[in-house]
Amino acid sequence: MASPSPPYKKYELRKRNPNPKSSALLVIDMQNYFSPMASPIVPAVNSTISLCRSAGIPVIFTRHRHKSPADYAMLGEWWLNDLIIDGTPESELLSSIGRTSGDRVVEKVTYSAFYETGLEGVLKEAGVEEVIITGVMTNLCCETTAREAFVRGFRVFFSTDGTATSDDDLHQSTLKNLAYGFAYMVDCDRLREAFQGKA
């Protein structure tokens, strides 16, 4: 018996593969703080990182952290000041994630990887026109970054197996929204097929 089609497929009206010559991989907030939801997707994220490296695609990591109440903004109110504080073990990237010493790490204080981080300039200076998004949380930092990338003119590819959040309903809701209006859906198998012979 065939497995049911993922809910987002109903809204996946457009399909496309990323172009390795103009893409960058964004690995969002794979930090110790998010370990319960991030650890299960480490294999898929690491596979995505390996596939992108083999295709010559730069890999950029983000790290969410706060240094003082001055940068909490609305997140302090929304999450009752239960935030990721810089310098704590929780703020560090997971040791199991495939980061190398040459990879850029973008530090951020809100859901978007673009807000006051200089990321857009870094991407444009490198000739990047497309971003592939992996990491956590699907419905918060990953989705916000995807939407903002789209409105800034980047073509967005969103990983269905390399993103995660606190429950599947929220995960699937984001995939449906993004498939409908913002991003092309990809997974490790799709990227492997797309990049085969293009490294």
CORFEN-V312432 format. One record per residue. N is the residue number from 1. SS is DSSP state (A for helix, B for strand, O for the rest). PHI is phi in whole degrees, -180 to 180 (NA if undefined). OMEGA is omega as a letter, one per 30 degrees, with the letter a starting at -180 (* if undefined). Layout:
# CORFEN-V312432
N_SS_PHI_OMEGA ; N_SS_PHI_OMEGA
This chain:
# CORFEN-V312432
1_O_NA_a ; 2_O_-71_l ; 3_O_-73_a ; 4_O_-64_l ; 5_O_-70_l ; 6_O_-57_a ; 7_A_-55_a ; 8_A_-68_a ; 9_A_-57_l ; 10_A_-60_a ; 11_A_-105_a ; 12_O_-83_a ; 13_O_-85_a ; 14_O_-131_l ; 15_O_-129_a ; 16_O_-164_l ; 17_O_-106_l ; 18_O_-67_l ; 19_O_-96_a ; 20_A_-56_a ; 21_A_-75_a ; 22_A_-132_a ; 23_B_-110_l ; 24_B_-138_l ; 25_B_-99_l ; 26_B_-106_l ; 27_B_-107_a ; 28_B_-92_l ; 29_O_55_l ; 30_O_-80_a ; 31_B_-116_l ; 32_A_-58_l ; 33_A_-56_a ; 34_A_-98_a ; 35_A_-51_a ; 36_A_-56_l ; 37_A_-96_a ; 38_A_-81_a ; 39_A_-57_a ; 40_A_-63_a ; 41_A_-99_l ; 42_A_-54_l ; 43_A_-58_l ; 44_A_-69_l ; 45_A_-66_l ; 46_A_-65_l ; 47_A_-64_l ; 48_A_-64_l ; 49_A_-60_a ; 50_A_-63_l ; 51_A_-62_a ; 52_A_-68_l ; 53_A_-60_a ; 54_A_-66_l ; 55_O_-94_l ; 56_O_79_a ; 57_O_-90_l ; 58_B_-66_a ; 59_B_-115_a ; 60_B_-122_l ; 61_B_-102_l ; 62_B_-114_l ; 63_B_-137_l ; 64_B_-85_l ; 65_O_-160_l ; 66_B_-121_a ; 67_O_-102_l ; 68_O_-165_l ; 69_A_-56_l ; 70_A_-64_a ; 71_A_-110_l ; 72_O_-72_a ; 73_A_49_a ; 74_A_-71_a ; 75_A_-63_l ; 76_A_-61_l ; 77_A_-67_a ; 78_A_-66_a ; 79_O_-107_l ; 80_O_52_l ; 81_O_63_l ; 82_O_-86_a ; 83_O_-121_a ; 84_O_-87_a ; 85_B_-96_a ; 86_O_-59_l ; 87_O_92_l ; 88_O_-90_l ; 89_A_-57_a ; 90_A_-64_a ; 91_A_-82_a ; 92_O_-82_l ; 93_B_-67_l ; 94_O_-57_l ; 95_O_-67_a ; 96_O_-84_a ; 97_O_-84_a ; 98_O_-82_l ; 99_O_-93_l ; 100_O_-112_a ; 101_O_-63_a ; 102_O_-87_a ; 103_O_-76_l ; 104_B_-74_l ; 105_B_-118_l ; 106_B_-99_a ; 107_B_-97_a ; 108_B_-139_a ; 109_O_-123_l ; 110_O_-147_a ; 111_O_-63_a ; 112_O_-84_l ; 113_O_-77_a ; 114_O_-97_a ; 115_O_-71_l ; 116_O_54_l ; 117_O_-116_a ; 118_O_79_a ; 119_A_-61_a ; 120_A_-58_l ; 121_A_-64_l ; 122_A_-60_a ; 123_A_-66_a ; 124_A_-67_l ; 125_A_-63_l ; 126_O_-87_l ; 127_O_77_a ; 128_O_-80_l ; 129_O_-118_a ; 130_B_-133_l ; 131_B_-125_l ; 132_B_-107_a ; 133_B_-113_l ; 134_B_-132_l ; 135_B_118_a ; 136_B_-134_f ; 137_O_-88_a ; 138_A_-48_a ; 139_A_-89_l ; 140_A_-115_a ; 141_A_-69_l ; 142_A_-68_a ; 143_A_-67_a ; 144_A_-63_l ; 145_A_-64_l ; 146_A_-63_a ; 147_A_-65_a ; 148_A_-69_l ; 149_A_-59_a ; 150_A_-59_a ; 151_A_-73_l ; 152_O_-89_l ; 153_O_97_l ; 154_O_-90_l ; 155_B_-77_a ; 156_B_-114_l ; 157_B_-119_a ; 158_B_-119_a ; 159_B_-77_l ; 160_B_-86_a ; 161_B_-106_l ; 162_B_-110_l ; 163_B_-131_a ; 164_B_-157_l ; 165_O_-150_a ; 166_O_-74_l ; 167_O_-155_a ; 168_A_-68_l ; 169_A_-61_l ; 170_A_-66_l ; 171_A_-59_a ; 172_A_-66_l ; 173_A_-62_l ; 174_A_-64_a ; 175_A_-58_l ; 176_A_-66_l ; 177_A_-62_a ; 178_A_-70_l ; 179_A_-61_a ; 180_A_-73_a ; 181_A_-133_a ; 182_O_-138_a ; 183_O_-145_l ; 184_B_-85_a ; 185_B_-86_l ; 186_B_-139_l ; 187_O_-143_a ; 188_A_-60_a ; 189_A_-63_a ; 190_A_-64_l ; 191_A_-68_l ; 192_A_-60_l ; 193_A_-66_a ; 194_A_-67_a ; 195_A_-93_a ; 196_O_-60_l ; 197_O_80_a ; 198_O_-108_a ; 199_O_-69_*
